[in-house]
Amino acid sequence: MSVVSTQEITGISDAVIILRGLSEAPGETRHMSAEDEKQHEDERERVLLCKTCSAEITKSKQRISRAGKHLHTFFNPAGIVYEIGCFKRAPGCLPHGQISSDFSWFGGYSWQIVFCGVCHDHLGWFYDSGEDSFFGLITNRLKEG
C-alpha cells in the first residue's frame, strides 16, 4: 500500500492516513476500518491532566500547530528552558496576571500566564494576537489520563 495523504501532528499520534491499495484502480481510496477509526477517535479524546493534581486540563484533539509545529522549546529571560505544546482550548487553565507582549515566543502575540484551575500550578501561557489565540502548555507538567 502507498500513502496518499497525511496530516502531520506531533505528540500522540493523531495522523489521518488514507491508504490506496495496490490492487485498487488509480484514484480510488480506501478509508480506515471501523476498528482503526475507533482507535483514532479514542486517541483524539484522550484527556490531558495536570501532573500535580490530576485535574482535567485539555484533550488531545485540541492540539494545534503554530509556527509549523505543535511542540516548541524556548527559554525565558531568566534562562529557564520550557518545552511547550500548542492547544486551541484548555478549559482547565486559569489565566492570571497582566497581559504582556514583552519577550513573546510567538511574534505578534501577547501572552498571559496560566495556572491549573484546581491546584494553581503554573502550566504555561495563553497567547492572543487579536485574531487568533491558543494555549502554550508546558509538556512536563501534563500527563495523559
C-alpha positions as CSV (number, residue, x, y, z in Angstrom):
1,M,0.0,0.0,0.0
2,S,1.1,3.5,-0.6
3,V,0.3,6.7,1.4
4,V,-1.9,9.1,-0.5
5,S,-2.2,11.8,2.2
6,T,-1.2,12.5,5.7
7,Q,-1.9,15.3,8.2
8,E,1.2,15.9,10.3
9,I,0.5,16.1,14.1
10,T,3.3,15.6,16.6
11,G,2.9,14.1,20.1
12,I,0.2,11.5,20.5
13,S,-0.3,10.0,17.0
14,D,-3.2,12.0,15.6
15,A,-2.5,11.5,11.9
16,V,-5.2,10.8,9.5
17,I,-3.9,8.5,6.8
18,I,-5.7,7.5,3.7
19,L,-4.3,4.4,2.0
20,R,-4.6,3.3,-1.5
21,G,-4.2,-0.4,-2.0
22,L,-2.1,-1.7,-4.8
23,S,-5.0,-3.7,-6.3
24,E,-7.3,-0.6,-6.4
25,A,-7.7,1.4,-9.5
26,P,-5.9,4.8,-9.6
27,G,-7.9,7.5,-7.9
28,E,-9.8,5.1,-5.6
29,T,-9.2,5.3,-1.9
30,R,-9.8,3.0,1.0
31,H,-10.7,4.6,4.3
32,M,-9.7,3.3,7.8
33,S,-11.6,0.3,9.1
34,A,-14.2,0.8,11.8
35,E,-11.7,-0.5,14.4
36,D,-9.0,1.9,13.2
37,E,-11.4,4.8,13.2
38,K,-12.5,3.9,16.8
39,Q,-8.8,3.8,17.9
40,H,-8.1,7.1,16.1
41,E,-11.2,8.7,17.8
42,D,-10.1,7.3,21.2
43,E,-6.6,8.9,20.8
44,R,-8.3,12.3,19.9
45,E,-10.4,12.1,23.0
46,R,-7.6,11.3,25.4
47,V,-7.6,13.7,28.4
48,L,-4.5,15.6,29.4
49,L,-4.3,16.2,33.2
50,C,-2.4,18.4,35.5
51,K,0.6,16.3,36.6
52,T,0.4,17.7,40.2
53,C,-3.3,17.2,41.0
54,S,-4.8,15.2,38.1
55,A,-7.4,17.9,37.2
56,E,-8.5,17.7,33.5
57,I,-6.8,20.5,31.6
58,T,-7.5,19.8,27.9
59,K,-7.9,16.9,25.4
60,S,-5.6,15.6,22.7
61,K,-8.0,16.8,20.0
62,Q,-7.2,20.4,21.0
63,R,-3.6,20.0,19.8
64,I,-2.7,22.5,17.1
65,S,0.4,23.7,15.2
66,R,1.8,27.2,15.4
67,A,4.9,28.3,13.5
68,G,4.8,25.0,11.7
69,K,4.7,22.6,14.7
70,H,2.9,21.5,17.8
71,L,5.9,21.3,20.2
72,H,8.4,24.1,20.8
73,T,11.4,24.6,23.1
74,F,12.0,28.1,24.4
75,F,13.9,29.9,27.2
76,N,12.7,32.9,29.2
77,P,14.7,35.9,30.2
78,A,15.9,34.1,33.4
79,G,17.3,31.3,31.2
80,I,14.7,28.7,32.2
81,V,14.0,26.3,29.3
82,Y,10.5,25.1,28.6
83,E,9.1,22.6,26.1
84,I,5.5,23.6,25.3
85,G,2.7,22.2,23.2
86,C,0.1,24.3,21.5
87,F,-3.6,23.8,22.2
88,K,-6.6,25.6,20.8
89,R,-8.6,25.2,24.1
90,A,-7.6,24.4,27.7
91,P,-10.7,24.7,29.8
92,G,-8.8,23.5,32.9
93,C,-6.4,26.5,32.8
94,L,-6.9,29.7,34.7
95,P,-5.3,32.8,33.2
96,H,-3.8,35.2,35.8
97,G,-1.9,38.5,35.9
98,Q,-1.1,41.1,33.4
99,I,-1.2,40.6,29.6
100,S,2.3,41.3,28.1
101,S,3.9,41.4,24.7
102,D,7.4,41.5,26.1
103,F,9.7,38.6,25.2
104,S,6.8,36.8,23.4
105,W,7.9,33.5,21.9
106,F,5.3,33.9,19.1
107,G,5.6,37.1,17.1
108,G,2.5,39.2,17.0
109,Y,1.0,37.5,20.1
110,S,0.7,38.9,23.6
111,W,0.8,36.4,26.5
112,Q,-0.7,35.8,29.9
113,I,0.5,33.2,32.4
114,V,-2.0,30.3,33.1
115,F,-2.3,28.1,36.1
116,C,-4.2,24.8,36.8
117,G,-7.7,25.8,37.8
118,V,-7.6,23.4,40.8
119,C,-4.1,23.4,42.4
120,H,-2.8,26.6,40.7
121,D,0.4,25.0,39.5
122,H,2.0,27.0,36.6
123,L,1.0,25.2,33.4
124,G,2.0,27.6,30.7
125,W,0.7,30.7,28.8
126,F,-2.3,31.9,26.9
127,Y,-1.3,33.7,23.6
128,D,-3.6,36.2,21.8
129,S,-2.9,38.1,18.6
130,G,-6.3,39.8,18.4
131,E,-7.2,37.5,15.5
132,D,-6.1,34.2,16.9
133,S,-5.5,32.7,20.4
134,F,-4.1,29.5,21.8
135,F,-2.5,27.9,24.9
136,G,1.2,27.0,25.2
137,L,1.2,24.3,27.8
138,I,4.4,23.0,29.5
139,T,4.6,19.4,28.4
140,N,6.3,18.0,31.6
141,R,3.5,19.5,33.7
142,L,0.8,17.4,32.0
143,K,0.1,13.7,32.0
144,E,-2.3,11.5,30.0
145,G,-5.4,10.4,31.7
